[in-house]
Amino acid sequence: MIIQFNTDKTINGNERDQSYFTTMIAEGLKNYESHITRIESHLSDENGKKDGQKDMRCLLEARIEGKQPVAVSCQANTIELAVSGAVDKLTALLETTIGRMQNH
């Protein structure tokens, strides 16, 4: 499973953060890695430099073998919470999607 990491211009995408979030995503989705070819992660600050509630956004797009890509997003007060929330949402979506594939 390949994890592609993208940030907007307001979020620092340094190597340490990229490694931390990539590991967080990989650990959260390890039960589904045999079905996933690639994960695209997009981190953004919806308000730019201004402060605001739930302005950090994480969009995760999963490419599943033989299926259309699926995507989820989560907005939270911090990047860590946004990534964690998006991983939780994607896990639930993959459980449903892969479960349906196995039942057919």
Secondary structure, DSSP 8 states (H G I E B T S, - for coil): -EEEEEE-TTS---HHHHHHHHHHHHHHTGGGTTTEEEEEEEEEETTTTS--TT-EEEEEEEEETTS--EEEEEEESSHHHHHHHHHHHHHHHHHHHHHHHHH-
